[in-house]
């Protein structure tokens, strides 16, 4: 008998779908008797998307546009407004979701999305009371209230946490130890665990880089960011690989900048592990995916935290400091001395990141299996 498991995601930010896809790929490779179904929450809730009714744009598209433009100042207040809209629409959302569960009848529901876990839990209990509900945090920590983790008195579910901080937050909200499962980090694509066997020095030469020179990787997501221009201007003597994503205008502007050190500028690519293998350190945004990917490839990081940092990513930089995984700046105007400091202590930073072993994407399938087996015994 095939077990139907629904992975719920939004395309807001891209990290939720990426984590769900990575986890599904590992499960599919294990030949378990599971049918893992990718479920886009936006498609279920489209008829209730009040943001689209007012602006003509989906909520997830509004969020992605804000990230691409750097319009993140005041996002904490925007999040409160969004939670207010979700509360107003709570009952119709629960009804829509309940109808979906009654129609599709999953054996387990796994949420990789924030903000809607109360509605997800209540709708599932109403439709399929015995079906287990699991939330996997794709952030280093919760941003309470009502972001990732609802109080256990409201949501009697399982929570999978990638940091001790997140597990502590769940415990503080009343979750018993058997409902809080800790894993060793964020979900990453399996490709980040595959050995990269290419000759670093030789490949640097093919990219026009100096094989002996320390190399920084600058990466700000699939759409790039104009802050990369400021970073490149302030590091004319630092060898850099700059990944611009789909932002061709940014790539052209970077190529036009004068510099004394070699640079390689790339557009959109799925070969991030390859470019990280050729690098010595990482400069980018403090997103959970960016930091975790860099650390998985043993790269110390340089990130910033300020008023523009989105609320749910603010703890990430504290994690970087706690683990001595790199340097945190108030803003990238201080990037040049930060690079000097990191390179002057590169051995110590590298030793720290080499102590971090994240195997979450391989740990979670067995955790889900254990939850399923436990729920089956209770039913019996």
DOPAPA-567646 format. One record per residue (C-alpha): z, x, y; residue in three letters. Coordinates in nm, 3 decimals, always signed. Layout:
residues N
<node <Z; X; Y>; 'ALA'>
...
This chain:
residues 380
<node <+0.000; +0.000; +0.000>; 'UNK'>
<node <-0.101; +0.137; +0.340>; 'UNK'>
<node <+0.166; +0.148; +0.613>; 'UNK'>
<node <+0.036; +0.046; +0.956>; 'UNK'>
<node <+0.187; +0.248; +1.241>; 'UNK'>
<node <+0.096; +0.180; +1.603>; 'UNK'>
<node <+0.107; +0.466; +1.856>; 'UNK'>
<node <+0.129; +0.322; +2.208>; 'UNK'>
<node <+0.001; +0.520; +2.506>; 'UNK'>
<node <-0.124; +0.492; +2.863>; 'UNK'>
<node <-0.394; +0.711; +3.017>; 'UNK'>
<node <-0.176; +0.763; +3.326>; 'UNK'>
<node <-0.152; +1.141; +3.361>; 'UNK'>
<node <-0.325; +1.203; +3.029>; 'UNK'>
<node <-0.019; +1.344; +2.851>; 'UNK'>
<node <+0.068; +1.025; +2.662>; 'UNK'>
<node <-0.272; +0.992; +2.492>; 'UNK'>
<node <-0.282; +1.368; +2.426>; 'UNK'>
<node <+0.057; +1.360; +2.252>; 'UNK'>
<node <-0.036; +1.053; +2.047>; 'UNK'>
<node <-0.370; +1.206; +1.946>; 'UNK'>
<node <-0.208; +1.537; +1.846>; 'UNK'>
<node <+0.054; +1.364; +1.635>; 'UNK'>
<node <-0.206; +1.142; +1.468>; 'UNK'>
<node <-0.422; +1.444; +1.383>; 'UNK'>
<node <-0.132; +1.613; +1.203>; 'UNK'>
<node <-0.042; +1.295; +1.014>; 'UNK'>
<node <-0.404; +1.237; +0.914>; 'UNK'>
<node <-0.417; +1.592; +0.777>; 'UNK'>
<node <-0.111; +1.527; +0.557>; 'UNK'>
<node <-0.283; +1.247; +0.362>; 'UNK'>
<node <+0.011; +1.011; +0.397>; 'UNK'>
<node <-0.052; +0.646; +0.304>; 'UNK'>
<node <-0.041; +0.554; +0.672>; 'UNK'>
<node <-0.293; +0.387; +0.899>; 'UNK'>
<node <-0.206; +0.527; +1.242>; 'UNK'>
<node <-0.357; +0.301; +1.507>; 'UNK'>
<node <-0.399; +0.420; +1.865>; 'UNK'>
<node <-0.306; +0.136; +2.101>; 'UNK'>
<node <-0.375; +0.159; +2.476>; 'UNK'>
<node <-0.103; -0.045; +2.650>; 'UNK'>
<node <-0.326; -0.093; +2.954>; 'UNK'>
<node <-0.577; -0.290; +2.746>; 'UNK'>
<node <-0.308; -0.525; +2.614>; 'UNK'>
<node <-0.164; -0.585; +2.962>; 'UNK'>
<node <-0.489; -0.597; +3.161>; 'UNK'>
<node <-0.459; -0.967; +3.238>; 'UNK'>
<node <-0.118; -0.904; +3.399>; 'UNK'>
<node <-0.209; -0.590; +3.594>; 'UNK'>
<node <-0.100; -0.715; +3.935>; 'UNK'>
<node <-0.200; -0.383; +4.091>; 'UNK'>
<node <-0.561; -0.443; +3.987>; 'UNK'>
<node <-0.545; -0.800; +4.118>; 'UNK'>
<node <-0.442; -0.669; +4.461>; 'UNK'>
<node <-0.645; -0.347; +4.483>; 'UNK'>
<node <-0.920; -0.387; +4.223>; 'UNK'>
<node <-0.792; -0.071; +4.050>; 'UNK'>
<node <-0.588; -0.046; +3.730>; 'UNK'>
<node <-0.229; +0.080; +3.760>; 'UNK'>
<node <-0.305; +0.387; +3.545>; 'UNK'>
<node <-0.611; +0.463; +3.763>; 'UNK'>
<node <-0.398; +0.442; +4.079>; 'UNK'>
<node <-0.149; +0.687; +3.923>; 'UNK'>
<node <-0.422; +0.931; +3.819>; 'UNK'>
<node <-0.582; +0.918; +4.165>; 'UNK'>
<node <-0.245; +1.000; +4.325>; 'UNK'>
<node <-0.207; +1.302; +4.097>; 'UNK'>
<node <-0.562; +1.423; +4.161>; 'UNK'>
<node <-0.520; +1.397; +4.540>; 'UNK'>
<node <-0.168; +1.542; +4.541>; 'UNK'>
<node <-0.025; +1.219; +4.688>; 'UNK'>
<node <+0.308; +1.261; +4.513>; 'UNK'>
<node <+0.547; +1.270; +4.809>; 'UNK'>
<node <+0.764; +0.960; +4.790>; 'UNK'>
<node <+0.681; +0.891; +4.425>; 'UNK'>
<node <+1.048; +0.819; +4.352>; 'UNK'>
<node <+1.033; +0.523; +4.590>; 'UNK'>
<node <+0.699; +0.419; +4.441>; 'UNK'>
<node <+0.857; +0.425; +4.097>; 'UNK'>
<node <+1.131; +0.188; +4.213>; 'UNK'>
<node <+0.864; -0.049; +4.347>; 'UNK'>
<node <+0.678; -0.031; +4.015>; 'UNK'>
<node <+0.997; -0.108; +3.822>; 'UNK'>
<node <+1.048; -0.409; +4.049>; 'UNK'>
<node <+0.699; -0.536; +3.965>; 'UNK'>
<node <+0.766; -0.478; +3.593>; 'UNK'>
<node <+1.093; -0.678; +3.616>; 'UNK'>
<node <+0.918; -0.967; +3.789>; 'UNK'>
<node <+0.655; -0.973; +3.514>; 'UNK'>
<node <+0.895; -0.900; +3.227>; 'UNK'>
<node <+0.871; -1.238; +3.054>; 'UNK'>
<node <+0.491; -1.269; +3.060>; 'UNK'>
<node <+0.465; -0.906; +2.942>; 'UNK'>
<node <+0.699; -0.980; +2.652>; 'UNK'>
<node <+0.491; -1.289; +2.562>; 'UNK'>
<node <+0.165; -1.093; +2.565>; 'UNK'>
<node <+0.311; -0.815; +2.353>; 'UNK'>
<node <+0.469; -1.061; +2.109>; 'UNK'>
<node <+0.131; -1.227; +2.058>; 'UNK'>
<node <-0.020; -0.883; +1.997>; 'UNK'>
<node <+0.238; -0.794; +1.730>; 'UNK'>
<node <+0.200; -1.131; +1.560>; 'UNK'>
<node <-0.175; -1.074; +1.542>; 'UNK'>
<node <-0.177; -0.707; +1.436>; 'UNK'>
<node <+0.148; -0.694; +1.231>; 'UNK'>
<node <+0.239; -0.323; +1.238>; 'UNK'>
<node <+0.497; -0.178; +0.997>; 'UNK'>
<node <+0.627; +0.057; +1.269>; 'UNK'>
<node <+0.576; +0.082; +1.645>; 'UNK'>
<node <+0.600; +0.422; +1.815>; 'UNK'>
<node <+0.604; +0.426; +2.194>; 'UNK'>
<node <+0.485; +0.736; +2.380>; 'UNK'>
<node <+0.503; +0.557; +2.716>; 'UNK'>
<node <+0.781; +0.515; +2.973>; 'UNK'>
<node <+0.876; +0.211; +3.185>; 'UNK'>
<node <+0.792; -0.060; +2.930>; 'UNK'>
<node <+1.023; +0.017; +2.639>; 'UNK'>
<node <+1.256; -0.278; +2.703>; 'UNK'>
<node <+0.962; -0.522; +2.692>; 'UNK'>
<node <+0.819; -0.346; +2.387>; 'UNK'>
<node <+1.148; -0.368; +2.201>; 'UNK'>
<node <+1.218; -0.732; +2.288>; 'UNK'>
<node <+0.865; -0.845; +2.202>; 'UNK'>
<node <+0.874; -0.665; +1.867>; 'UNK'>
<node <+1.214; -0.812; +1.778>; 'UNK'>
<node <+1.083; -1.159; +1.857>; 'UNK'>
<node <+0.764; -1.118; +1.652>; 'UNK'>
<node <+0.867; -0.886; +1.368>; 'UNK'>
<node <+1.248; -0.845; +1.360>; 'UNK'>
<node <+1.253; -0.595; +1.070>; 'UNK'>
<node <+0.987; -0.361; +1.212>; 'UNK'>
<node <+1.135; -0.030; +1.337>; 'UNK'>
<node <+1.074; +0.071; +1.699>; 'UNK'>
<node <+1.072; +0.439; +1.800>; 'UNK'>
<node <+1.030; +0.599; +2.143>; 'UNK'>
<node <+0.915; +0.962; +2.163>; 'UNK'>
<node <+0.984; +1.116; +2.503>; 'UNK'>
<node <+0.686; +1.317; +2.625>; 'UNK'>
<node <+0.897; +1.450; +2.914>; 'UNK'>
<node <+1.168; +1.713; +2.891>; 'UNK'>
<node <+1.424; +1.455; +3.008>; 'UNK'>
<node <+1.462; +1.092; +3.109>; 'UNK'>
<node <+1.449; +0.986; +3.474>; 'UNK'>
<node <+1.696; +0.695; +3.474>; 'UNK'>
<node <+1.725; +0.409; +3.511>; 'UNK'>
<node <+1.462; +0.219; +3.309>; 'UNK'>
<node <+1.220; +0.507; +3.267>; 'UNK'>
<node <+1.225; +0.631; +2.907>; 'UNK'>
<node <+1.558; +0.522; +2.763>; 'UNK'>
<node <+1.717; +0.181; +2.800>; 'UNK'>
<node <+2.088; +0.134; +2.711>; 'UNK'>
<node <+2.146; +0.094; +2.338>; 'UNK'>
<node <+2.310; -0.242; +2.406>; 'UNK'>
<node <+1.965; -0.361; +2.523>; 'UNK'>
<node <+1.733; -0.158; +2.296>; 'UNK'>
<node <+1.877; -0.094; +1.949>; 'UNK'>
<node <+1.604; +0.152; +1.855>; 'UNK'>
<node <+1.534; +0.515; +1.764>; 'UNK'>
<node <+1.475; +0.783; +2.031>; 'UNK'>
<node <+1.311; +1.120; +1.958>; 'UNK'>
<node <+1.406; +1.387; +2.213>; 'UNK'>
<node <+1.248; +1.728; +2.269>; 'UNK'>
<node <+1.540; +1.884; +2.460>; 'UNK'>
<node <+1.920; +1.877; +2.435>; 'UNK'>
<node <+1.924; +1.726; +2.786>; 'UNK'>
<node <+1.728; +1.419; +2.672>; 'UNK'>
<node <+1.950; +1.379; +2.364>; 'UNK'>
<node <+2.259; +1.393; +2.586>; 'UNK'>
<node <+2.111; +1.125; +2.810>; 'UNK'>
<node <+2.051; +0.898; +2.510>; 'UNK'>
<node <+2.406; +0.951; +2.384>; 'UNK'>
<node <+2.541; +0.867; +2.730>; 'UNK'>
<node <+2.354; +0.535; +2.710>; 'UNK'>
<node <+2.538; +0.443; +2.392>; 'UNK'>
<node <+2.295; +0.559; +2.123>; 'UNK'>
<node <+2.472; +0.654; +1.799>; 'UNK'>
<node <+2.387; +0.992; +1.644>; 'UNK'>
<node <+2.165; +0.842; +1.372>; 'UNK'>
<node <+1.942; +0.681; +1.638>; 'UNK'>
<node <+1.894; +0.999; +1.845>; 'UNK'>
<node <+1.669; +1.250; +1.670>; 'UNK'>
<node <+1.622; +1.592; +1.826>; 'UNK'>
<node <+1.307; +1.797; +1.779>; 'UNK'>
<node <+1.226; +2.147; +1.898>; 'UNK'>
<node <+1.010; +2.061; +2.202>; 'UNK'>
<node <+0.717; +1.860; +2.331>; 'UNK'>
<node <+0.423; +1.749; +2.117>; 'UNK'>
<node <+0.135; +1.998; +2.142>; 'UNK'>
<node <-0.214; +1.997; +1.994>; 'UNK'>
<node <-0.222; +2.178; +1.657>; 'UNK'>
<node <-0.474; +2.419; +1.809>; 'UNK'>
<node <-0.186; +2.589; +1.994>; 'UNK'>
<node <-0.043; +2.693; +1.656>; 'UNK'>
<node <-0.362; +2.839; +1.517>; 'UNK'>
<node <-0.381; +3.220; +1.533>; 'UNK'>
<node <-0.620; +3.357; +1.795>; 'UNK'>
<node <-0.769; +3.666; +1.637>; 'UNK'>
<node <-1.015; +3.776; +1.907>; 'UNK'>
<node <-0.979; +4.120; +2.062>; 'UNK'>
<node <-0.813; +4.058; +2.400>; 'UNK'>
<node <-0.945; +4.366; +2.571>; 'UNK'>
<node <-1.301; +4.318; +2.448>; 'UNK'>
<node <-1.308; +3.950; +2.545>; 'UNK'>
<node <-1.172; +4.031; +2.891>; 'UNK'>
<node <-1.461; +4.269; +2.939>; 'UNK'>
<node <-1.713; +3.999; +2.842>; 'UNK'>
<node <-1.562; +3.778; +3.117>; 'UNK'>
<node <-1.599; +4.056; +3.375>; 'UNK'>
<node <-1.228; +4.138; +3.375>; 'UNK'>
<node <-1.046; +4.469; +3.358>; 'UNK'>
<node <-0.912; +4.499; +3.000>; 'UNK'>
<node <-0.604; +4.696; +3.111>; 'UNK'>
<node <-0.503; +4.490; +3.414>; 'UNK'>
<node <-0.226; +4.220; +3.401>; 'UNK'>
<node <-0.395; +3.881; +3.405>; 'UNK'>
<node <-0.269; +3.547; +3.531>; 'UNK'>
<node <-0.398; +3.209; +3.416>; 'UNK'>
<node <-0.408; +2.946; +3.694>; 'UNK'>
<node <-0.433; +2.591; +3.562>; 'UNK'>
<node <-0.361; +2.253; +3.725>; 'UNK'>
<node <-0.489; +1.996; +3.478>; 'UNK'>
<node <-0.827; +1.849; +3.403>; 'UNK'>
<node <-0.911; +1.780; +3.770>; 'UNK'>
<node <-0.783; +2.109; +3.912>; 'UNK'>
<node <-0.599; +2.115; +4.245>; 'UNK'>
<node <-0.675; +2.249; +4.591>; 'UNK'>
<node <-0.349; +2.444; +4.574>; 'UNK'>
<node <-0.545; +2.682; +4.352>; 'UNK'>
<node <-0.734; +2.793; +4.665>; 'UNK'>
<node <-0.409; +2.885; +4.837>; 'UNK'>
<node <-0.290; +3.073; +4.529>; 'UNK'>
<node <-0.617; +3.264; +4.500>; 'UNK'>
<node <-0.613; +3.353; +4.873>; 'UNK'>
<node <-0.259; +3.489; +4.844>; 'UNK'>
<node <-0.337; +3.696; +4.532>; 'UNK'>
<node <-0.653; +3.892; +4.625>; 'UNK'>
<node <-0.535; +4.195; +4.424>; 'UNK'>
<node <-0.423; +4.005; +4.112>; 'UNK'>
<node <-0.663; +3.959; +3.820>; 'UNK'>
<node <-0.691; +3.585; +3.752>; 'UNK'>
<node <-0.851; +3.335; +3.517>; 'UNK'>
<node <-0.881; +3.008; +3.710>; 'UNK'>
<node <-0.948; +2.685; +3.518>; 'UNK'>
<node <-1.083; +2.417; +3.755>; 'UNK'>
<node <-1.143; +2.133; +3.513>; 'UNK'>
<node <-1.405; +1.884; +3.627>; 'UNK'>
<node <-1.366; +1.984; +3.992>; 'UNK'>
<node <-1.697; +2.160; +4.057>; 'UNK'>
<node <-1.636; +2.170; +4.433>; 'UNK'>
<node <-1.313; +2.362; +4.375>; 'UNK'>
<node <-1.486; +2.606; +4.140>; 'UNK'>
<node <-1.754; +2.676; +4.402>; 'UNK'>
<node <-1.492; +2.733; +4.673>; 'UNK'>
<node <-1.300; +2.974; +4.449>; 'UNK'>
<node <-1.614; +3.171; +4.370>; 'UNK'>
<node <-1.680; +3.208; +4.744>; 'UNK'>
<node <-1.336; +3.357; +4.817>; 'UNK'>
<node <-1.326; +3.732; +4.881>; 'UNK'>
<node <-1.102; +3.932; +4.647>; 'UNK'>
<node <-1.049; +4.290; +4.538>; 'UNK'>
<node <-0.943; +4.214; +4.178>; 'UNK'>
<node <-1.173; +4.074; +3.910>; 'UNK'>
<node <-1.165; +3.699; +3.852>; 'UNK'>
<node <-1.310; +3.458; +3.599>; 'UNK'>
<node <-1.359; +3.096; +3.707>; 'UNK'>
<node <-1.409; +2.827; +3.443>; 'UNK'>
<node <-1.475; +2.455; +3.468>; 'UNK'>
<node <-1.358; +2.195; +3.218>; 'UNK'>
<node <-1.277; +2.343; +2.878>; 'UNK'>
<node <-1.094; +2.253; +2.559>; 'UNK'>
<node <-1.034; +2.623; +2.487>; 'UNK'>
<node <-0.706; +2.657; +2.677>; 'UNK'>
<node <-0.535; +2.846; +2.389>; 'UNK'>
<node <-0.817; +3.103; +2.399>; 'UNK'>
<node <-0.780; +3.165; +2.773>; 'UNK'>
<node <-0.402; +3.178; +2.740>; 'UNK'>
<node <-0.444; +3.440; +2.468>; 'UNK'>
<node <-0.636; +3.655; +2.717>; 'UNK'>
<node <-0.362; +3.617; +2.983>; 'UNK'>
<node <-0.019; +3.765; +3.050>; 'UNK'>
<node <+0.140; +3.488; +3.258>; 'UNK'>
<node <+0.079; +3.132; +3.374>; 'UNK'>
<node <+0.069; +2.973; +3.722>; 'UNK'>
<node <+0.054; +2.595; +3.739>; 'UNK'>
<node <+0.226; +2.261; +3.780>; 'UNK'>
<node <+0.564; +2.195; +3.617>; 'UNK'>
<node <+0.432; +1.932; +3.376>; 'UNK'>
<node <+0.586; +1.915; +3.028>; 'UNK'>
<node <+0.250; +1.984; +2.864>; 'UNK'>
<node <+0.155; +2.275; +3.090>; 'UNK'>
<node <+0.488; +2.451; +3.050>; 'UNK'>
<node <+0.507; +2.387; +2.675>; 'UNK'>
<node <+0.151; +2.509; +2.613>; 'UNK'>
<node <+0.212; +2.828; +2.809>; 'UNK'>
<node <+0.541; +2.899; +2.632>; 'UNK'>
<node <+0.380; +2.829; +2.292>; 'UNK'>
<node <+0.129; +3.102; +2.377>; 'UNK'>
<node <+0.417; +3.331; +2.482>; 'UNK'>
<node <+0.331; +3.326; +2.853>; 'UNK'>
<node <+0.606; +3.331; +3.117>; 'UNK'>
<node <+0.538; +3.071; +3.386>; 'UNK'>
<node <+0.545; +3.046; +3.763>; 'UNK'>
<node <+0.586; +2.687; +3.884>; 'UNK'>
<node <+0.709; +2.514; +4.198>; 'UNK'>
<node <+0.963; +2.241; +4.264>; 'UNK'>
<node <+0.980; +2.056; +4.595>; 'UNK'>
<node <+0.955; +1.710; +4.748>; 'UNK'>
<node <+0.602; +1.672; +4.605>; 'UNK'>
<node <+0.716; +1.731; +4.246>; 'UNK'>
<node <+0.695; +1.400; +4.061>; 'UNK'>
<node <+1.043; +1.271; +3.970>; 'UNK'>
<node <+1.016; +1.285; +3.592>; 'UNK'>
<node <+0.912; +1.652; +3.606>; 'UNK'>
<node <+1.197; +1.780; +3.821>; 'UNK'>
<node <+1.420; +1.866; +3.528>; 'UNK'>
<node <+1.140; +2.077; +3.378>; 'UNK'>
<node <+1.197; +2.357; +3.627>; 'UNK'>
<node <+1.567; +2.357; +3.546>; 'UNK'>
<node <+1.467; +2.406; +3.182>; 'UNK'>
<node <+1.248; +2.702; +3.288>; 'UNK'>
<node <+1.546; +2.857; +3.465>; 'UNK'>
<node <+1.787; +2.785; +3.179>; 'UNK'>
<node <+1.557; +2.949; +2.926>; 'UNK'>
<node <+1.454; +3.236; +3.156>; 'UNK'>
<node <+1.098; +3.129; +3.083>; 'UNK'>
<node <+0.965; +3.222; +3.425>; 'UNK'>
<node <+1.007; +3.182; +3.800>; 'UNK'>
<node <+1.050; +2.864; +4.006>; 'UNK'>
<node <+0.930; +2.859; +4.367>; 'UNK'>
<node <+0.997; +2.618; +4.650>; 'UNK'>
<node <+0.622; +2.631; +4.713>; 'UNK'>
<node <+0.328; +2.853; +4.628>; 'UNK'>
<node <+0.335; +3.026; +4.968>; 'UNK'>
<node <+0.571; +3.265; +4.790>; 'UNK'>
<node <+0.336; +3.331; +4.500>; 'UNK'>
<node <+0.259; +3.696; +4.580>; 'UNK'>
<node <+0.620; +3.826; +4.567>; 'UNK'>
<node <+0.682; +3.599; +4.266>; 'UNK'>
<node <+0.397; +3.764; +4.075>; 'UNK'>
<node <+0.532; +4.107; +4.169>; 'UNK'>
<node <+0.879; +4.008; +4.046>; 'UNK'>
<node <+0.746; +3.860; +3.721>; 'UNK'>
<node <+0.530; +4.163; +3.642>; 'UNK'>
<node <+0.821; +4.392; +3.724>; 'UNK'>
<node <+1.030; +4.208; +3.461>; 'UNK'>
<node <+0.750; +4.099; +3.229>; 'UNK'>
<node <+0.917; +4.240; +2.918>; 'UNK'>
<node <+1.237; +4.041; +2.974>; 'UNK'>
<node <+1.052; +3.717; +3.052>; 'UNK'>
<node <+0.826; +3.762; +2.752>; 'UNK'>
<node <+1.124; +3.827; +2.526>; 'UNK'>
<node <+1.277; +3.498; +2.645>; 'UNK'>
<node <+0.969; +3.286; +2.577>; 'UNK'>
<node <+0.926; +3.451; +2.237>; 'UNK'>
<node <+1.267; +3.306; +2.142>; 'UNK'>
<node <+1.140; +2.950; +2.200>; 'UNK'>
<node <+0.993; +2.797; +1.886>; 'UNK'>
<node <+0.848; +2.450; +1.930>; 'UNK'>
<node <+0.731; +2.280; +1.610>; 'UNK'>
<node <+0.777; +1.920; +1.722>; 'UNK'>
<node <+0.431; +1.795; +1.626>; 'UNK'>
<node <+0.500; +1.905; +1.266>; 'UNK'>
<node <+0.862; +1.781; +1.262>; 'UNK'>
<node <+0.801; +1.425; +1.381>; 'UNK'>
<node <+0.591; +1.294; +1.086>; 'UNK'>
<node <+0.876; +1.356; +0.844>; 'UNK'>
<node <+1.121; +1.198; +1.091>; 'UNK'>
<node <+0.904; +0.884; +1.106>; 'UNK'>
<node <+0.886; +0.884; +0.727>; 'UNK'>
<node <+1.266; +0.897; +0.708>; 'UNK'>
<node <+1.298; +0.603; +0.948>; 'UNK'>
<node <+1.049; +0.401; +0.744>; 'UNK'>
<node <+1.232; +0.478; +0.418>; 'UNK'>
<node <+1.567; +0.389; +0.572>; 'UNK'>
<node <+1.437; +0.056; +0.702>; 'UNK'>
<node <+1.278; -0.020; +0.362>; 'UNK'>
<node <+1.616; +0.032; +0.190>; 'UNK'>
<node <+1.783; -0.201; +0.441>; 'UNK'>
<node <+1.522; -0.468; +0.370>; 'UNK'>
<node <+1.578; -0.426; -0.003>; 'UNK'>
